[in-house]
Amino acid sequence: MANSELVKLSNQSIDGFQAEHLFLEWLAKHGWQLVIYNWRSNRSGAGQVDVIAKGKKVALFEVKYRSCQTELNWPLTMRQLRRLYRASLVWNASYPYCQISELYLVLMRPIGNLSVKELEEKLNQAISLKHINVRWGDYLIQFFSFRDILD
C-alpha cells in the first residue's frame, strides 16, 4: 500500500456508495486493476464483498464509511470479519487463476478539525491493528489488514 498522501477532492458530504466509488478511483490512480465490484458468493455464510482488485497481489477490500469523525468504534464484528474471510476462501476455490492473498478493511470518515495524528491516536486507543493512513481531501482512509486476526 501507499504511505500517507493527499489527494484533492471536493469537501462535500458523501455516503457509503460514493465512498466506495471514491475508493475505486483511488485504487485506479495507484495502479490497482478492478477485478470485481460487489461480488456475492452463492455459498451460505460467505456473504458479499465490496471490491476485489489486483495490484502486485490480488486483494479483497471491504469499504466502510462513517459520516461522523468521532464515530471511532470498530465497524465490523468478528463474525463479519470471518464472513469476509470465508468469502475470500470461496473466491479462491472458484477462481484459482486469481487468488486473493490480502484482506483489507478500508475505513473512510471525515477528518474535520482533527489532525491525522489526533485521529490516529484515538483510533489506536480503540483498536490494535496495523493501519496505513491516506489523507484524501477531508476524508481519512485507513487500511486495516485483518488477515492475521482470522487465523
N, C-alpha and C positions, 0 to 999 in steps of 0.2 A: 504494500500500500504506500501511500504518499505521506510525507510529513505535513505539518500544518501549512496551509496555503490559503490565500484569499482569492475568491472568485467573485467577480462583480455580478450581482443580481439585483433585481428590484427589492425594496424593503417591504413590499406589501404582504399582507397575511396570506397564508396558504393553508390548504387542507391536506389530508393524508394522500389523496390521489395525486395532487400537484407535487407533494413531497417526493413521491415515487418517481414521477417524471423528471423532476429536477435532479434526482439521484441518477436516473438513466442518462441524462445529459452529462453529468459529472463523470460517469463511467466512460462514456464515449470520448470525452475530452482527454481522458487519461489512458487511452489505448485499450480499453476493455471492449470486447465484442459481445453484444447481447445474444445469448443462446435462446432464452425463452423468458417471457414475462407472464406472471400469474399462472404458473403451471399447477395443475391439481392432479394429485395421484388418485388413481381409481382404487387403491388399496385402503382398506379401513385403518384408521389410526395414523395415517401419514399426512393428510391434510394438504393445504395449498402453500405454495412457495411464491414469494414476490418476484424475485429475479434470480436467474442463473446466467452468469456471464463468464466469458473466457478472457483472461489476460495471459500471464505466464502460466497460470493454473486455472482450472475451472472452479468457480466459487458459487455458493448459494448465498444470497443476501436477503435477509428479512428486514424490511424497512418499516420503522415505526416513527410516527410524528407526534409530537406533543406541542400544543399551542401555547402552553404556559411555561415560561422559563423556570419557574420554581417547582414545577412538577418533576421531581428528581427520582421518583420511585422506579424500580426496575420494571420495564414494560412487558416482560414475558414471565410467565410462571415456569417452573421446572418442567411441568407437564407439556407446556407449549414448546419448550426447547427440545424435549425428547421427540415430540411430534415432527419438528423440523429435521432432527437428526434421522428419524425413520424415513422421512420423505427423501433425504439425500441417499439413503441406502436403496430405496425403491428406484430412484432415478439411476443410480449406478448399476443396478441389476438390469434395468431396462435399456440403458444406453452405454454399453461397455466402451465405446469409442469416445465418450465424452464424460469422463469420470470426475465427479465433484471431489475435490481434495481439501477445500476450505469452506468453513461455515462462518458467516458474519451476521451480526445484528447491527443494523445501521439506525442510529437514533438521531432524529433531527428535532431541533427545538429553537425558538427564537433566543437570541442572546440578550437583546435589550441592553440594559445598563451594566450587566455583569461582564467582567472581562473573562476571556477564555481561561485564565489561570484561576479566577474565583470559581468559575463553573466546574473546572477540573477538580478543585479541592472539595467542593460539595459532592460531586459525583464519586470521588474516591472514598468519601465517608459512607456513601450508600452502597457501593459495590466494590468488589475486589478483583476485577478482571482487567487485563491489559487493554488499552484502547489507543486509538490514533485519532487525533482531532483534526478536522478540516474546517477552517473558518470559511463560511460561504455566505457572503453578504452579512445579513443579520441572523443567519441560521448556523447553528453548530451541528456538524455531522460527526458522529462517533462510530467507529467500527469496533465492535467487541467480538473477538473470536470466542465462540462457545464450544469449540471442538473438544478442548481439554476437560471441560466440566461434565461432559456427557459420557466419557469413557468409564 
